[in-house]
């Protein structure tokens, strides 16, 4: 019996499965690729590393048709790819090249900008976020119309031709910028550029084709030049010939590996600058001028060294300090000396301010004494009042005044003078600060031991006793220092009349009344007696 076998269909099935898998592979690949990219407002984004989404996304393409804001474009800080939000970290090479853009807004968080990323557009201004610390992309913004660039303080390097072929007239470079590549600012319209102290390396022809460039100022040491001394870091074209300014301390005498030379550096005329600092000296709270960079431009190549100065017409504002007046400058160093505007300066210099007292100047003083006339052995207290040149009182200046007498035996102790001898004594006061002088005369008299009128001993006369001259001779209630209190002299005729009256103990006025009454009574008695006698005769 013949039994026939069915053919084995398993190989055919495997073949069909393999064929189906081959047909599905392109679709699977397309699906995987789609999962790593996204389009948003005309911009295509893709993961920088599908295996590491945390590295973020890069903008890699642009279609103006999908952007309602064209010719402006805004890149978001993050995009969603394959259901995950990832930061936008980069702009890929040529992503926006030649797309007619006039404005672009870049997000904080962006770190990388590729070759020719925005080349050939019509951008007029650019603000780079702080996250962009450098641009390595060749001609990343070349061939635009940029007139304004805001570089972040975090920027450390700019690559080759990054801003070439634009319309820049000025540029503010960050202090921490360390590297400038070949032709970074070539073909612009710059007038002056300050290169920061941190700049360490420069490429060739950084400022090529900037015929309006008049000055390049290096604020740090001479940088290393890529390509060696035969390649100019500034420009090789005949139209770009700026003056190179550099700090004097970074010149040939500095001993640095790279140093600026004078009078030329890489074929360009050089001008050393010295730094002039201003300090307050003895003043506190002073307002001082800011430091100056002074060009050493008054020498010739035949001189040992150039020199410069600050001319009076360009002098900084006058310093001020509380209670003081500025009196000039002096140099600081081993051999300080006065300095005025216009005098030569040959090296970095520190000038210290000189000051004088700002209080009103005493032009004259008036000296007074506590008594104009005293007994021998008496003491007076002196005072001095100051006056300015206009005669306005400046108040008491006794503490600032030295007193002296023209009589050698007088004892002067501060503002008090004691007189051992009788005569006219002239006391002179001298104001210490201004040397203004004033004087006063004090009469010193001998003490009369016996009163010449009645022989009464007046040495121990009571307070208020008045002698024939009308001057007080008695002691004072507060103790006798020999000084004579101010008194009103008593007329001598009144004194004589009162001394002829009986000693009644009454006051002089009462005594006079009694005397007049006695005289009238006597006259009345005489008149009565005469009338009585006449009556008897009759």
C-alpha positions as CSV (number, residue, x, y, z in Angstrom):
1,X,0.0,0.0,0.0
2,X,1.4,3.3,-1.0
3,X,1.0,6.1,1.4
4,X,1.7,9.5,0.1
5,X,3.2,12.3,2.3
6,X,2.0,15.9,2.5
7,X,4.7,18.3,1.7
8,X,6.4,20.0,4.7
9,X,5.0,23.6,4.8
10,X,7.2,24.9,7.7
11,X,9.9,26.4,5.6
12,X,7.3,28.3,3.6
13,X,5.9,29.7,6.8
14,X,9.3,30.9,8.0
15,X,9.8,32.5,4.6
16,X,6.5,34.3,4.8
17,X,7.3,35.6,8.4
18,X,10.7,36.8,7.3
19,X,9.2,38.7,4.4
20,X,6.6,40.4,6.6
21,X,9.3,41.4,9.1
22,X,11.4,43.0,6.3
23,X,8.3,44.9,5.1
24,X,7.7,46.2,8.7
25,X,11.2,47.4,9.5
26,X,11.0,50.7,7.7
27,X,7.8,51.6,9.5
28,X,9.3,50.6,12.8
29,X,12.4,52.7,12.1
30,X,10.2,55.7,11.1
31,X,8.2,55.3,14.2
32,X,11.3,55.2,16.4
33,X,12.7,58.3,14.6
34,X,9.5,60.1,15.1
35,X,9.6,59.4,18.8
36,X,13.0,61.2,19.0
37,X,11.9,64.4,17.2
38,X,9.2,67.0,17.4
39,X,8.1,70.0,15.3
40,X,7.0,73.2,17.1
41,X,6.1,76.5,15.4
42,X,8.1,75.6,12.4
43,X,11.2,74.5,14.3
44,X,12.3,70.9,14.3
45,X,13.8,69.6,17.5
46,X,15.5,66.3,18.2
47,X,17.2,64.6,21.2
48,X,20.9,65.2,21.2
49,X,21.3,61.7,22.5
50,X,18.3,59.3,22.4
51,X,20.1,57.2,24.9
52,X,20.5,60.2,27.3
53,X,17.4,62.4,27.1
54,X,18.8,64.5,30.0
55,X,21.3,66.0,27.5
56,X,18.3,67.9,26.1
57,X,17.2,68.7,22.6
58,X,18.7,70.6,19.7
59,X,16.9,72.8,17.2
60,X,18.0,71.3,13.9
61,X,15.7,72.7,11.2
62,X,13.3,75.5,10.4
63,X,10.3,75.9,8.1
64,X,9.0,79.5,8.0
65,X,5.6,78.2,6.8
66,X,5.0,76.6,10.2
67,X,5.8,79.8,12.1
68,X,3.1,82.4,12.4
69,X,5.7,85.0,13.8
70,X,8.1,84.7,11.0
71,X,10.5,86.6,10.4
72,X,10.9,86.4,14.2
73,X,11.5,83.2,15.9
74,X,11.4,82.2,19.6
75,X,13.0,79.1,20.9
76,X,11.3,77.7,24.1
77,X,13.3,76.7,27.2
78,X,12.0,73.1,26.8
79,X,10.0,70.9,24.4
80,X,8.2,67.5,24.8
81,X,9.6,64.6,22.9
82,X,8.2,61.1,23.2
83,X,6.1,62.2,26.1
84,X,9.0,63.7,28.1
85,X,9.8,67.3,28.6
86,X,13.5,68.0,27.8
87,X,15.4,71.3,27.9
88,X,16.5,73.0,24.7
89,X,20.3,73.0,25.0
90,X,21.6,73.5,21.4
91,X,21.1,75.0,18.0
92,X,22.4,72.7,15.4
93,X,24.7,73.5,12.4
94,X,22.9,75.5,9.8
95,X,19.5,75.1,11.5
96,X,18.4,78.7,10.6
97,X,20.8,79.5,7.9
98,X,19.6,81.8,5.1
99,X,15.9,81.9,6.4
100,X,15.3,85.6,6.3
101,X,15.1,86.0,10.0
102,X,15.0,89.5,11.5
103,X,14.7,88.6,15.2
104,X,15.5,85.7,17.4
105,X,14.9,85.0,21.1
106,X,17.1,82.4,22.7
107,X,16.2,80.6,25.9
108,X,18.1,80.5,29.2
109,X,19.6,77.0,29.4
110,X,20.9,77.1,25.8
111,X,24.6,76.2,25.8
112,X,25.7,75.3,22.3
113,X,25.4,77.2,19.0
114,X,26.7,75.3,15.9
115,X,28.5,76.3,12.7
116,X,26.5,78.8,10.6
117,X,23.5,78.3,12.9
118,X,22.1,81.8,12.0
119,X,24.3,82.8,9.1
120,X,22.9,84.8,6.3
121,X,19.8,86.3,7.9
122,X,18.8,89.9,8.6
123,X,19.2,90.0,12.4
124,X,19.9,93.5,13.8
125,X,20.3,92.8,17.5
126,X,21.2,89.8,19.6
127,X,20.9,89.0,23.3
128,X,22.7,85.8,24.5
129,X,21.5,84.2,27.7
130,X,23.9,83.7,30.6
131,X,23.9,79.9,29.9
132,X,25.9,80.6,26.7
133,X,29.5,80.7,28.0
134,X,31.0,80.4,24.5
135,X,30.3,80.1,20.8
136,X,32.4,77.6,18.9
137,X,30.3,77.5,15.8
138,X,32.2,79.0,12.8
139,X,30.2,82.0,11.4
140,X,27.4,81.2,13.8
141,X,26.0,84.7,13.3
142,X,28.0,85.8,10.3
143,X,26.5,87.7,7.4
144,X,23.7,89.4,9.3
145,X,23.0,93.1,10.0
146,X,23.9,93.0,13.7
147,X,24.4,96.5,15.2
148,X,23.9,95.5,18.8
149,X,25.1,92.5,20.7
150,X,24.6,91.8,24.4
151,X,27.2,89.2,25.6
152,X,26.7,87.7,29.1
153,X,29.3,88.1,31.8
154,X,29.8,84.4,31.8
155,X,31.2,84.4,28.2
156,X,34.7,83.1,28.0
157,X,35.4,82.3,24.3
158,X,34.2,83.3,20.8
159,X,35.2,81.1,17.9
160,X,36.2,81.8,14.4
161,X,34.3,84.5,12.4
162,X,31.3,84.3,14.8
163,X,30.2,87.9,14.2
164,X,32.0,88.6,10.9
165,X,30.2,90.6,8.2
166,X,27.8,92.6,10.4
167,X,27.3,96.3,11.2
168,X,28.8,96.6,14.6
169,X,30.1,100.0,15.6
170,X,30.9,99.1,19.2
171,X,31.1,96.0,21.4
172,X,31.2,95.5,25.1
173,X,33.3,92.4,25.9
174,X,32.9,90.6,29.2
175,X,35.7,91.0,31.7
176,X,36.2,87.2,31.8
177,X,36.6,86.7,28.1
178,X,39.7,84.5,27.5
179,X,39.7,83.6,23.8
180,X,39.0,85.3,20.5
181,X,39.2,83.2,17.3
182,X,40.3,84.1,13.8
183,X,38.3,87.0,12.3
184,X,35.7,87.1,15.1
185,X,34.8,90.7,14.3
186,X,36.1,91.0,10.8
187,X,34.2,93.1,8.3
188,X,32.3,95.4,10.7
189,X,32.4,99.2,11.4
190,X,34.0,99.2,14.9
191,X,35.5,102.5,16.1
192,X,37.1,101.5,19.4
193,X,37.4,98.2,21.3
194,X,38.5,97.5,24.9
195,X,39.9,94.0,25.3
196,X,39.4,92.7,28.8
197,X,42.2,91.8,31.3
198,X,41.5,88.0,31.1
199,X,42.1,87.8,27.3
200,X,44.9,85.2,26.9
201,X,44.7,84.0,23.3
202,X,43.9,85.7,20.0
203,X,43.6,84.3,16.5
204,X,44.6,86.1,13.4
205,X,42.9,89.1,11.8
206,X,40.4,89.4,14.6
207,X,39.4,92.9,13.3
208,X,40.2,92.5,9.6
209,X,38.3,95.0,7.4
210,X,37.3,97.5,10.0
211,X,38.6,100.7,8.4
212,X,36.9,102.9,11.0
213,X,38.7,101.2,13.9
214,X,40.8,103.9,15.5
215,X,41.9,102.4,18.9
216,X,42.3,98.9,20.4
217,X,42.9,99.1,24.1
218,X,44.4,96.0,25.9
219,X,43.5,96.1,29.6
220,X,45.6,93.0,30.4
221,X,49.0,91.5,29.4
222,X,49.8,90.9,25.7
223,X,47.9,87.7,24.6
224,X,49.4,84.7,22.9
225,X,48.8,85.0,19.2
226,X,47.8,81.8,17.3
227,X,50.1,81.3,14.3
228,X,53.1,83.1,15.8
229,X,54.6,86.6,15.5
230,X,54.4,86.7,11.7
231,X,50.6,86.7,11.8
232,X,48.8,89.9,12.9
233,X,46.2,89.4,15.6
234,X,44.5,92.6,14.5
235,X,44.4,92.9,10.7
236,X,46.5,92.5,7.6
237,X,44.6,94.8,5.3
238,X,46.1,98.3,4.8
239,X,42.8,100.1,5.7
240,X,42.6,98.7,9.3
241,X,45.4,100.5,11.2
242,X,44.3,101.2,14.7
243,X,46.5,102.6,17.5
244,X,47.2,99.9,20.1
245,X,46.9,101.2,23.7
246,X,48.3,99.0,26.5
247,X,49.1,99.3,30.2
248,X,52.6,100.6,30.7
249,X,53.3,97.8,33.3
250,X,52.7,95.2,30.5
251,X,55.3,96.7,28.2
252,X,58.9,95.7,27.4
253,X,60.2,96.4,30.9
254,X,57.7,94.0,32.5
255,X,59.7,90.8,31.8
256,X,56.5,89.0,30.7
257,X,56.8,86.2,28.0
258,X,54.7,88.2,25.7
259,X,55.0,92.0,26.1
260,X,53.9,95.0,24.2
261,X,56.6,96.9,22.4
262,X,57.1,100.6,21.8
263,X,56.7,102.4,19.5
264,X,55.1,99.6,17.4
265,X,53.5,96.2,18.0
266,X,52.8,93.9,15.0
267,X,53.3,97.0,12.8
268,X,50.8,99.1,14.6
269,X,51.7,102.2,16.6
270,X,51.5,101.7,20.4
271,X,50.7,104.0,23.2
272,X,51.5,102.9,26.8
273,X,49.0,103.9,29.5
274,X,49.9,104.5,33.1
275,X,47.3,104.2,35.9
276,X,46.9,107.1,38.2
277,X,45.1,106.3,41.5
278,X,43.8,108.9,44.0
279,X,43.7,108.3,47.7
280,X,42.3,110.3,50.6
281,X,45.4,110.8,52.7
282,X,44.6,111.8,56.3
283,X,40.9,112.5,55.5
284,X,38.0,110.2,56.3
285,X,34.8,110.1,54.3
286,X,36.4,111.9,51.4
287,X,35.0,112.0,47.9
288,X,37.8,111.3,45.4
289,X,38.2,111.2,41.6
290,X,38.1,107.8,39.9
291,X,41.4,106.3,38.7
292,X,42.7,107.6,35.4
293,X,44.5,105.9,32.5
294,X,47.0,108.5,31.3
295,X,48.7,108.0,27.9
296,X,52.4,108.3,27.7
297,X,52.3,110.1,24.4
298,X,54.7,113.0,24.9
299,X,58.0,111.2,24.2
300,X,59.7,110.2,20.9
301,X,61.3,106.9,19.9
302,X,64.7,108.5,20.6
303,X,63.8,109.1,24.3
304,X,64.5,106.7,27.0
305,X,60.8,106.4,27.7
306,X,57.6,108.3,26.8
307,X,55.9,110.4,29.4
308,X,52.5,111.9,29.9
309,X,50.4,114.1,32.3
310,X,47.0,115.3,33.3
311,X,46.6,118.8,32.0
312,X,44.7,121.4,34.1
313,X,41.9,121.6,31.6
314,X,41.3,117.9,32.0
315,X,41.7,117.8,35.7
316,X,39.2,115.6,37.6
317,X,36.7,117.1,40.1
318,X,38.2,118.6,43.2
319,X,38.2,116.1,46.2
320,X,36.0,117.0,49.2
321,X,36.0,115.8,52.8
322,X,33.9,116.8,55.9
323,X,35.5,119.8,57.7
324,X,38.5,120.0,55.4
325,X,39.5,121.9,52.3
326,X,41.6,120.3,49.6
327,X,45.1,121.7,49.5
328,X,46.8,119.7,46.6
329,X,48.3,116.4,45.8
330,X,51.5,114.6,46.8
331,X,53.0,111.4,45.3
332,X,53.1,108.2,47.4
333,X,56.3,106.2,47.6
334,X,59.8,106.2,48.9
335,X,60.3,109.7,47.9
336,X,57.0,111.6,48.1
337,X,56.8,115.0,46.6
338,X,54.1,117.6,45.7
339,X,52.5,117.2,42.3
340,X,50.3,119.5,40.3
341,X,48.4,119.0,37.1
342,X,50.7,119.3,34.0
343,X,53.8,117.9,35.7
344,X,55.3,114.8,34.0
345,X,54.2,111.2,34.9
346,X,56.3,108.3,33.7
347,X,54.9,105.3,35.6
348,X,51.9,104.1,37.5
349,X,51.3,106.7,40.2
350,X,49.3,107.0,43.4
351,X,48.5,110.6,44.4
352,X,47.5,111.3,48.0
353,X,45.3,114.3,48.9
354,X,46.5,117.1,51.1
355,X,44.0,119.0,53.3
356,X,43.6,122.0,55.6
357,X,41.1,122.9,58.2
358,X,37.8,124.2,56.7
359,X,36.7,126.1,59.9
360,X,36.3,129.9,59.5
361,X,39.8,131.6,59.6
362,X,40.4,133.9,62.6
363,X,41.6,137.2,61.2
364,X,41.6,139.2,64.5
365,X,41.1,138.7,68.2
366,X,40.0,141.0,71.0
367,X,41.4,140.4,74.5
368,X,39.6,141.6,77.6
369,X,40.4,141.4,81.4
370,X,38.1,140.8,84.3
371,X,39.3,144.1,85.8
372,X,41.1,147.1,84.3
373,X,42.7,148.2,87.7
374,X,44.0,146.0,90.5
375,X,46.1,146.2,93.6
376,X,49.6,144.8,93.6
377,X,49.4,141.1,94.1
378,X,46.0,140.9,92.5
379,X,44.9,138.5,89.7
380,X,42.8,139.0,86.6
381,X,41.1,136.5,84.3
382,X,41.5,137.0,80.5
383,X,39.2,136.2,77.6
384,X,39.7,136.3,73.8
385,X,37.0,136.6,71.1
386,X,37.8,135.8,67.5
387,X,36.6,137.7,64.4
388,X,36.9,136.8,60.7
389,X,38.1,139.1,57.9
390,X,34.7,140.7,57.6
391,X,34.6,141.5,61.3
392,X,32.0,138.8,62.2
393,X,32.4,137.3,65.6
394,X,33.6,133.7,65.7
395,X,32.9,133.4,69.4
396,X,35.2,132.6,72.2
397,X,38.7,131.5,71.3
398,X,40.4,131.8,74.7
399,X,41.3,128.1,74.7
400,X,43.2,128.6,71.4
401,X,45.0,131.7,72.6
402,X,48.4,132.0,74.3
403,X,48.8,135.0,76.7
404,X,52.0,136.9,77.6
405,X,52.8,140.1,79.6
406,X,55.2,142.8,78.9
407,X,56.3,142.8,82.5
408,X,58.7,139.9,83.2
409,X,57.7,139.4,86.8
410,X,54.0,138.8,86.0
411,X,52.9,135.3,86.5
412,X,50.8,134.0,83.5
413,X,49.0,130.7,84.1
414,X,46.6,129.9,81.2
415,X,44.0,132.7,81.1
416,X,45.0,134.2,84.5
417,X,47.7,136.8,85.3
418,X,49.0,137.8,88.7
419,X,50.8,141.1,89.2
420,X,53.6,141.4,91.8
421,X,54.5,145.0,90.9
422,X,52.6,148.3,90.3
423,X,52.6,149.8,86.8
424,X,50.7,149.6,83.6
425,X,50.8,146.1,82.3
426,X,50.1,145.2,78.7
427,X,48.8,141.6,78.2
428,X,49.0,140.2,74.7
429,X,47.1,137.2,73.4
430,X,48.2,135.3,70.2
431,X,45.7,132.9,68.5
432,X,47.7,129.7,67.8
433,X,46.2,128.7,64.4
434,X,46.0,132.1,62.7
435,X,48.7,134.0,64.8
436,X,46.2,136.9,65.1
437,X,47.0,139.1,68.1
438,X,45.2,141.4,70.6
439,X,46.1,143.1,73.8
440,X,44.7,144.8,76.9
441,X,46.2,147.2,79.5
442,X,45.7,146.6,83.2
443,X,46.7,149.2,85.8
444,X,48.3,147.8,88.9
445,X,48.5,150.2,91.9
446,X,50.1,150.2,95.4
447,X,47.8,149.6,98.4
448,X,47.6,152.8,100.6
449,X,48.3,151.8,104.1
450,X,47.1,155.1,105.9
451,X,44.3,157.3,104.7
452,X,45.7,160.8,104.1
453,X,42.5,162.6,105.1
454,X,41.9,161.5,108.6
455,X,44.8,159.2,109.3
456,X,42.6,156.2,109.6
457,X,44.2,152.9,108.8
458,X,42.3,151.5,105.8
459,X,44.1,148.3,105.5
460,X,41.3,146.5,107.3
461,X,38.5,148.9,106.1
462,X,35.1,147.2,105.7
463,X,33.7,146.3,102.3
464,X,32.5,149.3,100.3
465,X,34.9,151.8,102.0
466,X,35.7,154.7,99.6
467,X,38.8,156.8,99.9
468,X,39.3,160.4,98.8
469,X,40.0,159.3,95.2
470,X,36.6,157.5,94.9
471,X,38.2,154.1,94.5
472,X,37.3,151.1,96.6
473,X,39.9,150.3,99.2
474,X,38.1,147.9,101.4
475,X,38.0,144.1,101.1
476,X,35.3,142.3,99.1
477,X,32.6,140.1,100.5
478,X,34.0,137.2,98.5
479,X,37.6,137.5,99.6
480,X,40.2,140.0,98.6
481,X,42.1,139.0,95.4
482,X,43.4,142.5,94.9
483,X,41.1,143.3,92.0
484,X,39.0,146.4,92.4
485,X,35.3,146.0,91.8
486,X,33.6,148.4,89.4
487,X,32.3,151.4,91.6
488,X,30.7,154.8,91.0
489,X,33.2,157.5,92.3
490,X,31.7,159.7,95.1
491,X,32.2,163.4,94.6
492,X,34.9,164.8,97.0
493,X,32.8,167.8,98.1
494,X,30.0,165.5,99.3
495,X,32.6,163.4,101.1
496,X,34.0,166.5,102.9
497,X,30.6,167.7,103.9
498,X,29.6,164.4,105.3
499,X,32.9,164.1,107.3
500,X,32.3,167.4,109.0
501,X,28.9,166.3,110.5
502,X,28.6,164.7,113.9
503,X,29.0,161.0,113.9
504,X,25.4,160.1,114.4
505,X,25.5,156.7,112.7
506,X,22.8,158.0,110.4
507,X,23.1,157.9,106.6
508,X,24.5,161.0,104.9
509,X,21.1,162.1,103.6
510,X,19.6,162.1,107.1
511,X,22.6,163.9,108.5
512,X,22.2,166.8,106.0
513,X,18.5,167.1,106.9
514,X,19.3,167.4,110.6
515,X,22.0,170.0,109.9
516,X,19.6,172.1,107.8
517,X,16.9,171.8,110.5
518,X,19.4,173.0,113.2
519,X,20.4,176.0,111.2
520,X,16.8,177.0,110.6
521,X,16.0,176.6,114.3
522,X,18.9,178.8,115.2
523,X,17.9,181.5,112.8
524,X,14.3,181.4,114.2
525,X,15.7,181.8,117.8
526,X,17.8,184.8,116.8
527,X,14.9,186.4,115.0
528,X,12.6,185.9,118.1
529,X,15.2,187.4,120.4
530,X,15.6,190.5,118.2
531,X,11.8,191.0,118.2
532,X,11.6,190.7,122.0
533,X,14.4,193.3,122.4
534,X,12.7,195.7,120.1
535,X,9.5,195.4,122.1
536,X,11.2,196.3,125.4
537,X,12.8,199.4,123.9
538,X,9.4,200.5,122.7
